Amino acid sequence: MTDNDMVIQQVTEMRSELAQIANAPADAPRGPSGRFYTDPAYFDYERKTVLRRNWHCVGRADELANVGDYRAIQLLDEPLIVVRDTDRIKVLSNVCRHRGMPLVKDTGNAKRFVCSYHAWTYGTDGALLRAARMKNASFDVKSCRLPEIVSQERFGFVYVCLDSTPPDLDKALAGLETVIGHYQPERFRIVHTATEIWKTNWKCLVENFMEGYHLSVVHPETLHGYTPTGLSKKGPSGDGFTSYFAKYPQGIESRGQGAPDLDDDERSRSSLFSVFPCQVASVAASLLVSLSIRPLKVDEIEVTWTMSTFGDELDGDTIEKRISLWEEVNREDREKLELMQTALSSVHATGGPLAGADYEGTVFDFLAWQARQDMAPEPATRGA
């Protein structure tokens, strides 16, 4: 058996394990073995299938408020420019069509993108405006442009899919409106953004953020006081998302009034949701925090997290305190996940039982979604 045959067999075995987990009895759900989070071959398979074929959140629309505002990101192997053009936000390839040089880095505002290698110049719509001294019979300036990657806006977020035939985003998000719609997330405005490298598998952070089982244990000082584990309640799930409610104890300080359509129950909880595969978020009356996860390696991710507020309800001092609180919450989670990553390669990391629906039902939703994706015809034909 060749090395490639062994890799294919190994990935096939893991896909079979995932299917078995998804079909477990409703009263006996289990998590997968550690190799799902540590095996490089399986991560490579995910990159080619579930990660490349689905929608990724690349930020908030209001981060790019003015024409020409842009952000350069790397999604899987693709350098991208997220830019506000004259009519809408677009996602363009950040690769010059001449010799492959990246055009921009970080963030900024530009009327045009000028390649630093040979000064080829592109508009914010991707059209090639100038290719100095280029004389070549095979070259047509009018047909040469930066490829545009499929993108859409929902709830104030910008989503992109690297696949040329992306899945129906509205179908994937059907039902999420009932979870977060009354908060009017599209009206929140960004007050903070930060990017960090975490030494953990991408699925570990999705699972961690989306379960209330760990809240009182991992966050005794930061979260337990207003979102204790015991008050966690499973929320709706759909074709491409899951949710749960972190309810506040009676008598604690108000977290704000927020949008006018919110009822008392919505104001007295944080509503957490994940848009699969790589976005996790928490929205409350006056505060919205979203984490966009970009997998780099089997055990390394880039995490960009944003904080947004509703209206002018929170003053500057309060916003700074909320930023500090979330920095500490993220530090606590990161510390635990990076430690867990060091042990998931153990032969004894065989996967354990999941707690009830209110505590880890969202983790099962995520696993079941992965299994459904894996059974879809296209990934199966692409193989390992």
N, C-alpha and C positions, 0 to 999 in steps of 0.2 A: 504494500500500500504506500503510495507516494505521500509526501507532506501535504499536498493539496487535497488528496483524498481524505486524509485524517482531519483536516480543517473542515471540509464539507460534512463529514460524519459527525464531528463535534457540534457544529452549528445545527445540524438536523436533530440531534439529540436534545439540544436546548430548546429548539422550537417545539418539539414534542412535549417537553416538560412544561412549557408555557401554556400549551393547549390543555394539558391536564389540570393545571392550576385554575384556568378560566372555567373549567367544567366541574370544579369541586362542589360538593354539596353546599347549599346556601348557609347551613349552620356550621360548616367546618372549613372556612377559607384559609388558605395558606399563602405565605410569601415564597418567592423563588429562592433557589440556592445562590450562594455568593458569587458563583462564576458569571451570573448575569450582569454583575457590576464590575467584574475584573478581567474578563476574557477578551483579549485584543481582537480575536477573530470574530467574536459575536458583535463587538462594537463596530468593526468594519462592515459587517452585515447590516447593522442598524443604520449606519451612515448611508449605505446604498439604497435602503428601502424606507423604513418608517420615518427617518429623519429628513431625508431628501424629498420625500413625497408629500409632506404635510406642511401646514401653515405655522410660521414662526413669527412671534411678536418682535418687532424691531424698534419699538418705542412708542411714544405718545405723539399724536399729530401736532399738538401745540408746541412741542419742542422745536418744530420747524415752522415758526409763525410767519416768516417773511419770505418772499420770493428770493431764491438763491441760498436760503439756509440749507446746510447739508450736514450729514454725519456719515463718516466712513466706518464700515463694519466688515468683519470677516465671518461669514456664515458657512460652516463646514469648510470646503476648499474654495469658496467663492468670495473674492473681494467685491464689496458692493458700496454704492453711494445711495443713501436715502436723501432725497433732495426735494424741496418744494419748487416746482416749476410754476409757470404762470397760471395754469389751470388746476393743478392738484399735486399731491405728493407722488413722486415716482421713485422707483428703485432701479438704478442703472448698474451695469457692470463697471467696476472700477479698474478696468484694464484697457490701456490704450490699444487701438486697433492696428497700430504700426508695429511695435516690438514688444508689447505686453507690459509696459511700465504702469504701475499704479498711478492714478492721476491726482488723488488727494489723500490726506490722512486726517484723523481726528475730526474736529468739527469746525465750521466756519460759515461764511457767506461769500458767494462768488457769482458774478454775472456769467462767467464761463469757466470751464476747466481746461487748464493749459498743462500739457505734459512737460515735465521737467527734463525730459531726455532730448526730444527733437521739436518741442513747441507745437505739436499738433494741438488744435484747440477745438473744444466741443461746447455746445450750448447746454443749458440745464435740462433740455429735452432730449439730450443724447446725440443731436445732429452734429456732424463734423463741420466746423466753420472754416477751418484753415489747415492746410498741410503744406507748409512752406517748402518750396523748391522740389516738391514731389512731382516728377515727370515719369510716368510709367503707363504703358499702353493698357495694362490690365486694371488700372486704378480709376475708380469713378467716385469722386468726392460726394456726389449726391446720394449714393447708395451705401456709403460707409458711415456707420453710426454706432454708438454704444448700444449693445443689446439692452432691452428693458425687461426686467424680471417681473412676473405677475405679482401685483400687490393690491390690497384692499384695506379700507378703513372700517372698523366696527367699534362702537362704544368709546371712540376717541383714541383707539389703538391702531397702529399700522401693522398689518400682517403681510408676510411675503412667503411665497412658495417657490422653491428652486425647480420644481418639476414643470415641464412645459404643458402638462395637462393636470392641473391641480384639482383636488377634490372640492366639492361644493362647500364653501365656507359657511353659508347660511344653514345648510343641513347639519354641519358639524356643531354649530352654535345654537341650533334650535332648542329653545327652553332656557337658555341663559338669560334672556330678557326678563323672565319671571324672577330670577335671583337678584339681578343687579339693576334692572331697568329703572326702578323708582329712585335710585340714587343719582340718576342722570350722569353717568360717568363721563360722557362726552363734554360736560360743562366743567369738569375739574381742570385746574391749571397747575402745571408743573412748578415745583419750588426747589427740587433737588434731584440730582442724578449722580450716580457713582458706578464705577466698573471695578470689579475685583476678580482675581483668579483664585478658585477654590480647588483643592486637591481631592476631588471626589467624583464619582460617576454621576452623569446627568440625571439618571432616574432616582438616585438617592435624594437629591434636593427636591424633586417633584413630590416624592412620597412624603418626605419630612414636612414640607410646607403644608401639605394637604391632609394632615391628620392631627387631631386634637389630643391624641393619647399622650404625647410628650410634653404638652404645654406646661403643666404644673411642675414637672420634674426638671426639665431643661431650663425653664424660664421662671424660677421661683420669685425673683425680684422684679422682672420686667413685665411679664404677661399674666402670671397666676392671679394677681389681684383683680384684674378686670376680665380676663378670659380663662378661667380655670378649666381644667380638663373635664371636670364633672358636669359642666354645662354645655359641652359640645353636642351639637345635633347634626346629623346627616342632612344635607340639602339635596335638591334635584340633580340629576345627571342626564347627559344626552349623548348623542352620537360621538361628539368630540370634546366633551368637557365633564367635569364633576365639581361638586361644591359641598361645603359644610358651613354651619353657623357657629361662631364662637360667641356665645351669649354672655352678657354682663350680669354680675350679681346685682340684686336690688340694693338701692341706696348709694351706689357709687356716683362719682361726679359725672355729669353729662358729658358725652363725647361730641356734642354739637347738634344743631337742628338740621342742617343740610337742606336737601331739596324739599319743596313743599309737599310732594306726593308721598313722602315717607310716613309709614305708620309708626306707632310706638314700639312695636316689636322690631322693626327694621332699624330704628334709632338706638335700640338697646342691644345691638349685636354688631360684630364684624362679620361680613359675608365673604368667605374665602372661596376662590374658584381657580381651577386650572384649565387652560385651553391647551389640549394635548398637541404636540408632545412637550413643549418646553416653556410655557408661560405659567406662572403662578402669581396670584394677586390677592389682596385683601382690601375690601372697600367698606368704609363706615360712613356715617353721616357727613363728616367734614374732611375725611382723609382717605386717600387711595394710594396704596403701595403696590407696585408691580415689579416682578423679577423676570427678566428675559434671560434664559439660560442658553448659552451657545457651547455645545460640546466640542472640546479640543482634542482630548485623548480619552482613553477608556477610564482614566482616573483623574481627569482635569477638565474643568469647565471655566468659561468666562461668564460672569454674572453681572449684568447691568441692571441696577435697581433704581426706580424712580419713585418720588413722592409727589403727590398732587393734592391740592386742597380745593374745597368747594367755596366759591365766593370769597368774601373778605372776613369770614367768621373767625378765623384764627389769626391772632396778631403775630408779629415777628418773633417775640420771645417764645410763644407757644410752639410755633413752627420749629424753632431751633431745638426745643426740648423734644419734640416728636422725632426730629432727625436723629438726635443723640440716642433716643430710645431704640429706634430701629437699627441704628448702627450696632448697638449692644445686642439686640435680638439676633441680628445676622451673625455677629461674632460668636454668640453662644451656639447657634446652629452649625456654623462652619466648623467650630472646634469639635463638636460631636461627630459630624459627618466625616471629617478628615481622619479622626481616630478610628471610626468604624471601617473606613476604606482599608486601613492597614490590616484588618482582621478578616475581611470578606474572602480573601484567597485561601483561607483555611479549609481543609477537608471537612471540618466540623461545621462549616457555615452551610448547612443543608436546607435552610429555610424553615421558619417557624410559623406557628398559628397566628392568624390575624385576629385582633380584638373585634368586638361587635361593630355593627354598622355606624353607630354614632362616633366611634373612635378611629376605626381604620377602614370603614366601608369605602372611603374615597380611594384608598390604596388598591382595593380590589377592583374598583371601577377602572383605574389606570392599567392594571394588569389585564383585565378583560378587553380593554381597548387595544392594547398591544397584540393580544391574541387575534382579535378581529382583523387588525391590520396585516398580521402575518399570514392569515388565511386568504387574503385578497389575491386575485389571480396574478396581478402584475409583479409583486415581490416574489411570488413562487417561481415565476418564469425567469426572473433574473438570477435566482440561485444565490449561493454564498460567495 
